[in-house]
Amino acid sequence: MATENISAQEYEAFCRFLREACGIVLGQNKLYLVQSRLRRLLDEEKLDGIGQLIDAVASGRNLRIKGKIVDAMTTNETYWFRDLQPYTMMHEVLLPELLERASQPLRIWSAACSSGQEPYSISIVLDEFFRGRPRLRREVEIVATDISPTMLARAREGVYDELTISRGMEQERRERYFEQKDGAWRVKGDIRKRVKFVELNLMKNFSNLGHFDLIFCRNVLIYFSAELKKDILNRIADSLKPGSYLFLGGAESMASYCDRFETIRYKGGLVFKLKP
């Protein structure tokens, strides 16, 4: 369809819609991204361009299309043990501290979990930790959230093809934590059962998720405005238990957005600890 003929007014309207729907801020140089991401959706819906797409959403005639737009425009780029350092720090530093003082189940939040590789990687690290330190074994709940129902459905199933499983998953872990299913690989039940998947838009209130000992919110805030980053980081701080921790993405920073954390460095990586 005619995504190549987007007018300045249509592009502005689409950017406004996307910002209001999920917080993503598109610059003026992202027209090519909109064109490539929406081409298939326009064809599927038999629409002649972004103008018709925005009209369909604005009129309230089709809420399903709104979800499909968000699906198309969110990156959903992920892989097993992405960046590695947070998982190393979690295993070597954070879990010993958090579990020593835990009197209740340990709670971990994986925000913007996409197709599930991050929360399942967290669950694998927990299993490996408990194997080495059975004395510290505790009940653990991992809450994994994402704005995309499509990604959440894929994550809940926990089935990955050969290409997906090969991105970051070592052979030894694959053999221990996955089982083959119809030519693909499925996360084993004891790893999956720790993870609860919930649909969530970070722009909305998330206080009902409860409080956490550790939050992964990585490679998400880079898409948001400065004002929204401040709001989300302060609400994340409210969702952490005293003395608990937050991981951001490698290219993300607290900068001037939130002063409620101190930076802890370890082996070239860093984590943010909630101040008393």
Secondary structure, 3 states (H helix, E strand, C coil): CCHHHCCHHHHHHHHHHHHHHHCCCCCCCCHHHHHHHHHHHHHHHCCCCHHHHHHHHHCCCCHHHHHHHHHHHCCCCCCCCCCCHHHHHHHHHHHHHHHHHCCCCEEEEECCCCCCHHHHHHHHHHHHHHHHCHHHCCCEEEEEEECCHHHHHHHHHCEECHHHHHCCCCHHHHHHHEEEECCEEEECHHHHCCEEEEECCCCCCCHHHCCEEEEECCCCHHHCCHHHHHHHHHHHHHHEEEEEEEECCCCCCCCCCCCCEEEEEECCEEEEEECC
